[in-house]
Amino acid sequence: MMVLYSGTTCPFSQRCRFVLFEKGMDFEVKDVDLFNKPDDINVMNPYGQVPILVERDLVLYESNIINEYIDERFPHPQLMPADPVMRGRARLFLFNFERELFVHVTTLEKAGNPKAMEKARQAIREQLTQISPIFVKNKFMLGEEFSMLDVALAPLLWRLQHYEIELPKAAAPVMKYAERIFQKPAFIEALTPSEKVMRR
Ligand SMILES: N[C@@H](CCC(=O)N[C@@H](CS)C(=O)NCC(=O)O)C(=O)O
């Protein structure tokens, strides 16, 4: 059985929990106390971070790598596009999300310097407003089909209030899109009690 080592408030762990529930397979989630990290976390991941996925002798870390593995191991419903061209594009989007958005999410998660946090909020606000026109036409990031790109973005969209990020009116389509994701049964099942209270 797959075991996911997960942080109860960690947006990257939430991505993996979401995919595990979406696939509807057998797995176990082990909550890791990040303020009192067990030694085996550093053994399994040299960067000392969650999420970590263990399946027999396979140990994986990095949420997007874990999620692509789960998607290939349990193909239904398929979350990466089947077509190689679209899959290439999807991977590039995932890379850009990390560089342009989740680098700032990490700043906010670390909750350090207030100036750096304000800059991170501003950058997220701008990036989400920039992609907003996509959702005037598209139901999800890639069109009609829910995909890994939606999984990757969802934990940030869920945390906007929690991070004290208010989007401008121009970004209203993003929030409508977010609601579509939040209604998915797997999204709801994957929320931890600490995540449930992040959004009112
Ligand atoms: N790029 C990583 C980021 C994972 C990450 O930042 N995890 C944080 C919790 S949200 C963590 O484990 N922090 C503990 C530490 O760095 O000591 C991924 O996508 O999995």
The ligand as an ORCA input file, in Angstrom:
! r2SCAN-3c Opt
* xyz 0 1
  N       8.849     21.631     -3.586
  C       8.374     20.812     -2.506
  C       8.006     21.717     -1.354
  C       7.663     20.953     -0.081
  C       7.650     21.860      1.164
  O       7.950     23.053      1.083
  N       7.269     21.272      2.314
  C       7.316     21.993      3.560
  C       5.959     22.009      4.256
  S       4.718     22.832      3.304
  C       8.230     21.267      4.534
  O       8.278     20.042      4.575
  N       8.949     22.024      5.367
  C       9.779     21.482      6.415
  C      11.184     21.932      6.304
  O      11.556     22.516      5.261
  O      11.915     21.700      7.271
  C       7.191     19.972     -3.025
  O       6.546     20.358     -4.010
  O       6.934     18.905     -2.457
*
